[in-house]
Amino acid sequence: MHAQPSAMGKTAPAVCKNAQMDGAQTPGRPSADDLLVLLAVGRSGRYTAAADELGINHTTISRRIAALEQALGGRVLTRAGGGWELTELGREALAAAEAVESAVSTLGSTGTRQLEGVVRVSATDGFSAYIAAPAAAHVQRRHPRLAVEIVTATRRASQQRSSLDLEIVVGTPQVRRAEAIRLGDYCLGLYGARDYLAEHGTPSDIGDLARFPLVYFIDSMLQVDDLDMATSFAPAMRESVTSTNVFVHVEATRAAAGLGLLPCFMADRHEDLVRVLPAELTVQLSYWLVARAETLRRPVVAAVVEAIHDRMADQQDVLLGTDAS
């Protein structure tokens, strides 16, 4: 089997489309190509995503899965929500598929193995910019044929696995048929611009915060419970500038819109922002990674996850707002 470019312009193990593959399968002898199709569907949960990855059409995906089920004598996939989940037989077949993929990827390779493929990551704005992006760049420098797509979103973990390989969320996720891995903690603090505090004064205690407006998320659009509860530290502060994007929070606070409840690892980068009541007010939250177990076994995904762990460890003091520098 040779590598061929997919419809998305990426390279993936070829799935043969000739007459030999479309012929009858020997009972009990599944085709290696069919196993690779199962691997793509099992990782993404969708025929369309698998078709994009492999460079074939949706109909061929369906036909190859049917041929594999006929060869194995049972169902390998079952409907779940808006996608597909592996059956017990499918999980057994997936192990064989991973072995096929590993064997194909090492053919003709010498020296350090070069990873190739696409990893799709969903994460919050701040995590995407300061953790995921540097981690992805580190992996890509070592493996130039590996691409990382980062989608920014602040939301709960999806109950149905989509075409995303990794989801990074805030707070302990409640998910089924997926692995949840705790990445580490970060802190929010209350910040004001120097000019704003010079004009309006610095709050003297928690009770004094009632006279200040708050820069934070749009309450009616916030989907994450931990972020929603983060403002319970103080008496009701009237809203000032609100947004679904944390970079807007930072810039609105710098522009003297009020006091911003900001991630320390973002706010501390700006010398014109001053943290107020740091001893009394620190909100500690956690980042979690969610992915299918079979997805985490992909070498390209494992490389990105390892780089994210390394970046989290390297930035621990910055994330917690305790970096002395």
C-alpha positions in Angstrom: 0.0 0.0 0.0 1.3 3.4 -0.9 0.6 6.8 0.6 -1.8 9.0 -1.4 -2.9 12.5 -0.7 -6.4 12.8 0.7 -9.1 15.2 -0.4 -7.9 17.6 2.3 -4.4 17.7 0.7 -2.9 15.5 3.5 -1.2 12.2 3.2 -2.7 9.0 4.6 -2.3 5.3 4.0 -3.9 4.5 0.7 -7.1 2.6 0.6 -7.2 0.6 -2.7 -10.2 1.3 -4.9 -9.5 -1.3 -7.6 -11.5 -4.3 -8.7 -9.6 -6.6 -6.5 -10.6 -4.8 -3.3 -14.2 -4.5 -4.3 -14.5 -8.2 -4.9 -15.6 -10.9 -2.5 -13.7 -11.2 0.8 -12.4 -14.5 2.0 -14.4 -15.4 5.1 -12.4 -14.8 8.2 -9.6 -13.0 6.4 -10.3 -9.3 6.6 -8.6 -7.0 4.2 -5.8 -4.8 5.6 -7.3 -1.9 3.7 -10.7 -2.5 5.4 -9.0 -2.5 8.8 -7.4 0.9 8.0 -10.9 2.2 7.1 -12.2 1.0 10.5 -9.3 2.7 12.2 -10.2 6.0 10.6 -13.9 5.7 11.5 -13.1 4.5 15.0 -10.9 7.5 15.7 -13.2 10.1 14.4 -16.6 8.6 14.9 -17.8 9.8 11.5 -17.7 8.4 8.0 -17.2 11.8 6.5 -14.1 12.6 8.6 -12.7 9.2 7.8 -13.3 9.8 4.1 -11.4 13.1 4.2 -8.5 11.5 6.0 -8.2 8.6 3.6 -9.0 10.5 0.4 -12.0 8.3 -0.6 -15.7 9.0 -0.7 -18.4 8.3 1.9 -19.9 5.4 -0.1 -16.6 3.6 -0.3 -16.2 3.9 3.5 -19.6 2.3 4.0 -18.8 -0.5 1.5 -15.5 -1.2 3.2 -17.0 -1.4 6.6 -19.7 -3.8 5.3 -17.0 -6.0 3.7 -15.1 -6.1 7.0 -18.2 -7.0 9.0 -18.9 -9.8 6.5 -15.4 -11.1 6.8 -15.5 -11.0 10.6 -19.0 -12.3 10.9 -20.5 -9.4 13.1 -21.0 -5.7 13.6 -17.9 -3.6 14.2 -19.7 -0.3 14.5 -22.9 0.9 16.2 -24.8 4.2 16.0 -24.2 6.5 19.0 -25.6 10.0 19.0 -24.5 11.8 15.9 -21.7 9.3 15.1 -20.4 5.8 15.3 -18.9 3.8 18.2 -16.9 0.6 18.1 -18.6 -2.6 19.2 -16.6 -5.2 21.2 -15.7 -7.0 17.9 -14.8 -3.6 16.5 -12.4 -2.9 19.4 -10.7 -6.3 18.7 -10.4 -5.4 15.1 -9.1 -2.0 15.9 -6.1 -3.5 17.6 -5.2 -5.4 14.4 -5.8 -2.2 12.4 -3.3 -0.3 14.6 -0.8 -3.1 14.0 -1.3 -2.7 10.2 -0.9 1.0 10.4 2.3 0.7 12.5 3.7 -1.8 10.0 2.9 0.4 7.0 4.3 3.5 8.6 7.7 1.9 9.3 8.2 0.5 5.8 11.2 2.0 4.2 11.9 4.2 7.3 15.4 4.6 8.7 16.6 6.3 11.8 14.2 8.4 13.8 10.6 7.7 12.8 8.9 10.7 11.2 5.3 11.2 12.1 2.8 12.2 9.5 -0.9 13.2 9.7 -3.3 15.8 11.1 -4.2 16.2 14.8 -7.3 18.4 15.5 -7.5 20.1 18.9 -10.3 22.1 20.5 -9.3 24.3 23.5 -10.1 27.6 25.2 -8.7 30.8 23.8 -6.0 31.3 26.4 -4.9 27.6 26.4 -4.9 27.6 22.6 -2.6 30.6 22.4 -0.1 29.9 25.3 -0.1 26.2 25.7 -1.4 24.4 22.6 0.2 26.6 20.0 3.8 26.4 21.4 3.3 22.6 22.1 2.1 22.1 18.5 5.1 24.2 17.1 7.5 22.0 19.1 6.1 18.8 17.7 5.9 20.2 14.1 9.6 21.2 14.2 10.5 17.6 15.0 8.0 16.2 12.5 7.5 18.6 9.6 4.8 16.4 8.0 2.6 16.5 11.0 0.0 19.3 11.1 -2.0 20.5 14.1 -5.4 22.2 13.7 -6.5 24.2 16.7 -10.2 25.2 17.1 -10.9 27.8 19.9 -14.0 27.2 22.0 -15.0 27.6 25.7 -17.5 24.9 26.3 -18.2 21.6 28.0 -16.7 18.4 26.6 -18.8 16.9 23.8 -20.9 13.8 24.6 -20.6 12.6 21.1 -17.0 12.4 19.8 -16.7 14.5 16.7 -13.9 14.8 14.1 -11.8 16.4 16.8 -9.0 14.3 18.2 -8.4 16.2 21.5 -10.7 18.5 23.5 -9.3 20.7 26.3 -11.9 21.9 28.7 -12.1 23.7 32.1 -13.3 21.7 35.0 -13.9 17.9 35.5 -15.6 16.6 32.3 -18.6 14.3 32.5 -18.1 12.1 29.4 -18.9 8.6 28.3 -16.9 6.4 25.9 -13.9 8.7 26.3 -10.8 9.2 28.4 -10.5 12.3 30.7 -7.0 13.3 31.7 -6.2 16.1 34.1 -3.6 18.3 32.7 -3.1 20.7 35.6 -4.3 23.9 37.4 -4.4 27.5 36.6 -5.6 30.6 38.5 -7.8 33.6 37.8 -7.1 36.9 39.6 -8.8 40.3 39.6 -6.9 43.0 37.7 -7.2 46.6 37.0 -5.4 49.0 34.7 -2.9 51.3 36.5 -4.7 54.4 35.1 -8.1 53.1 36.1 -7.0 52.3 39.7 -5.4 55.7 40.0 -8.7 57.4 39.0 -11.1 55.1 40.9 -9.0 53.8 43.7 -7.9 50.3 44.6 -10.5 48.1 46.4 -9.5 47.7 50.0 -11.4 44.4 50.7 -13.8 42.0 49.1 -16.8 44.0 50.2 -15.4 47.1 48.5 -15.7 45.4 45.1 -19.4 46.1 44.9 -18.6 49.6 43.6 -16.6 48.4 40.7 -17.8 47.0 37.3 -16.7 43.6 36.2 -15.1 42.5 32.9 -15.8 38.8 32.3 -17.8 36.3 30.2 -21.3 36.9 29.0 -23.3 35.3 31.7 -26.2 34.0 29.5 -23.7 32.4 27.0 -21.3 30.8 29.5 -21.5 27.0 29.3 -18.8 26.0 31.7 -19.9 25.5 35.3 -16.5 26.2 36.9 -16.2 29.5 35.1 -19.7 30.4 35.9 -19.1 29.9 39.6 -15.8 31.8 39.5 -17.5 35.1 40.3 -19.1 33.9 43.5 -16.1 35.3 45.4 -17.6 38.7 45.8 -20.9 40.7 46.2 -22.6 41.3 42.9 -20.5 43.5 40.6 -22.3 45.1 37.8 -21.3 44.0 34.3 -19.1 46.2 32.2 -17.7 44.8 28.9 -18.4 41.1 28.6 -17.4 38.7 25.9 -17.1 35.0 25.0 -13.4 35.6 24.2 -10.9 36.0 27.1 -8.5 38.1 25.0 -11.4 40.7 24.9 -11.5 40.5 28.7 -7.8 41.3 28.9 -7.9 44.2 26.4 -11.1 45.7 27.9 -9.5 45.7 31.3 -6.4 47.4 29.9 -8.7 50.0 28.4 -10.1 50.8 31.8 -13.5 49.2 31.4 -13.5 48.0 35.0 -11.9 45.2 37.0 -11.2 42.0 35.0 -11.3 38.5 36.3 -8.5 37.2 34.2 -6.2 34.1 33.9 -3.0 35.1 35.6 -0.9 33.6 32.8 -2.5 36.1 30.4 -2.8 39.2 32.6 0.7 39.0 34.2 2.2 39.5 30.7 1.0 43.2 30.8 2.9 45.7 32.9 -0.1 48.1 32.8 -2.3 45.6 34.7 -2.2 45.4 38.5 -3.5 42.5 40.4 -5.8 43.6 43.2 -6.5 41.7 46.5 -4.2 38.8 45.5 -4.2 37.4 49.1 -8.0 37.3 49.3 -8.9 36.5 45.8 -7.5 33.6 43.8 -9.8 31.3 41.8 -8.1 28.0 41.0 -9.4 26.0 38.1 -8.2 22.9 36.2 -7.6 22.0 32.6 -8.7 18.5 31.4 -8.0 16.7 28.1 -10.8 14.5 26.6 -10.2 12.0 23.8 -11.1 8.5 22.7 -8.9 5.8 24.0 -8.1 4.6 20.5 -7.3 8.2 19.4 -4.7 8.5 22.2 -2.9 5.5 20.9 -2.2 7.2 17.5 1.5 8.1 17.5 0.8 11.6 16.1 -1.8 12.3 18.8 0.5 10.8 21.5 3.2 13.2 20.4 1.0 16.2 20.7 -0.3 15.1 24.1 3.2 14.7 25.4 4.2 18.2 24.2 1.1 19.6 25.9 2.1 17.9 29.2 5.6 19.3 28.8 4.4 22.8 28.2 2.0 22.6 31.2 4.9 21.5 33.4 7.2 24.2 32.1 4.6 27.0 32.6 3.3 25.8 36.0 4.3 28.9 38.0 3.0 31.2 35.2 -0.3 29.3 35.1 -0.7 29.6 38.9 0.3 33.3 38.9 3.3 32.6 41.2 6.0 33.3 38.7 8.4 35.7 40.5 9.7 37.1 37.2 
